[in-house]
Amino acid sequence: MRTFVLLFWLLLIINPAASQEKRVSLLFAGDAMQHMPQVRGARTEDGSYRYDSCFSLVRDKIAAADIAGVNFETTLGRKPYSGYPTFSSPDEFALALKDAGFDIFFQANNHAVDRGSMGLQRTIDILDSIGIRHTGTFKSDETRSLYYPLMIIKNGMRIAFLNYVYDTNGLAVKPPNIVNLIDSNRIKRDLRHTQLYKPDIIIAQMHWGEEYHTTPSPQQKIMAALLLKNGVRIVIGHHPHVIQPLVVEKANSDIRSVVYYSLGNFISNQQRTHTDGGMLAEIVISRRDDNAPVVIESCDYSFVWVRKKQLKGRINYQLIPSWKAENVVMGIEEKRKMDIFVRNAQRIVHKSL
C-alpha cells in the first residue's frame, strides 16, 4: 500500500497537470473601426501613426485572456486612407490592437473588400507578417481549405473558430478571393467539416443583424438556432454598432450555449445613441481532466466607452473601461455621457427576447 501511495504522489509531481482542472479564458470585442477623425487624431508630426493611448486602460484585461479576438472592421489598403463608406487604415492600427493583447482578427464583415482585391490580400499579408491569426477572408479557395476553420489548441483544448458576414455592401468579391458569406447550407457543410478536426468546442463569429437596432432580428434568431443545432456552443455577434442581448441556455445549472447577439462598437467615431461604446464578452471554458468534455464554466461581460477629447486641434480617442471609470479623471459632461451609455447597455444586455 505504501508503495502504491508513493508511486501515486510521484506521478503527480512528475505530471501535476494530470490532477488539475484546465481552463481557457476567452475575451471578444466588437467593431474595431477607423473613421477619418480617428486616423487624423493618431497622426504624429513625423507622419507616422500612434494609437497607444486608445487602449492603454484596457490592455491589462485583454492581455490577461488566454485568447482574445476582435472584429477588425477596416482594411489595410494603403494610402490614401479613408473612413466611411470605404475604409482603409494605417498598418499601425493593426499593430496597436496586437499590442493591446488581441490574438485573432475576425475579417468577415461588410467592409472586407472596401479596397477591392488589393485591400483584402494586403490586409491578410500584413496580419501574417505581424503574427496575428485571422479568419473569414481568404486569398483563394486553396488557402480556405487549408486554414478554415481556424483551429487553436490552448491548454490541451481544441477550439474551432468560424466567421461569416451577411454581405460586402454590394461590392463584388473578385475570384480567387473569398469572403465567408452567411449561407445556411454552406455553414452546415462547414460545421460537418469542422467535426473532422475533433474540436472540443466551436465558436461562431457572426457579422449580422440590423444597424442601430438593440434587439436581434428574426433572421439573427433563426441563424443562431441553426448554429446551436449543428454543434456551435458559443455565438458572438457584431455589425449593428450597438449592444444587443446576451442569451444563455442552461441545463439545470450547466451552461449549454451562449449567444452574445451583438457586442456593439469597440472603438469608432460614431456618436449616435448606444454607439459610443461596446461590450467585451468574457467566457471561461474548462475541463475536469483530459478525458472529460469541455464545459462553459462562466460567461460574463464588461463595457468600454469611447472618450473623445480635443487635443492640439485634433481628437484623442481613449477607451474608458467600466471597471476603472471611478479612478479616471473625467469632466462632468464626459462622466454623464459614460454613465448614460453604461446604464443603457446594462438594460439592453438583459432585455427579454
Number of C-alpha atoms within 10 A of each C-alpha: 6 7 7 9 10 10 12 11 12 12 13 13 12 9 11 11 13 14 13 13 12 18 20 19 18 18 23 25 29 31 28 19 24 25 21 18 16 22 20 15 21 23 15 10 6 6 8 11 18 17 23 19 13 23 21 14 19 19 18 12 14 26 17 13 20 17 18 23 24 23 28 25 25 32 31 27 24 16 9 8 18 22 18 13 10 18 23 30 25 23 17 16 22 24 19 18 24 22 17 22 21 25 20 23 24 24 29 31 29 23 24 32 30 26 22 18 20 15 20 26 21 17 25 21 13 15 19 12 9 11 12 17 16 24 23 25 26 23 19 14 14 11 13 19 10 9 13 20 23 19 16 15 11 14 13 14 20 16 20 23 24 24 29 25 24 17 19 18 14 8 14 12 16 12 10 11 19 21 26 22 21 18 12 12 9 12 20 16 11 14 19 13 13 20 15 8 13 12 17 17 20 24 21 21 26 29 28 24 25 16 12 17 15 22 21 19 13 10 12 18 15 10 17 23 13 15 21 19 11 15 17 21 21 23 24 22 29 30 26 25 28 29 32 28 22 23 17 13 13 11 8 7 7 12 16 16 19 23 22 25 30 33 30 31 31 28 28 24 21 15 11 10 13 23 22 24 32 31 28 22 22 19 19 17 17 19 21 15 15 15 7 10 13 20 19 21 16 14 21 11 16 15 24 28 25 25 21 20 14 10 10 8 8 15 18 20 24 21 23 22 23 16 11 11 16 10 7 11 9 14 8 8 9 14 16 11 14 23 15 12 20 20 10 14 24 16 12 18 21 12 14 10 9
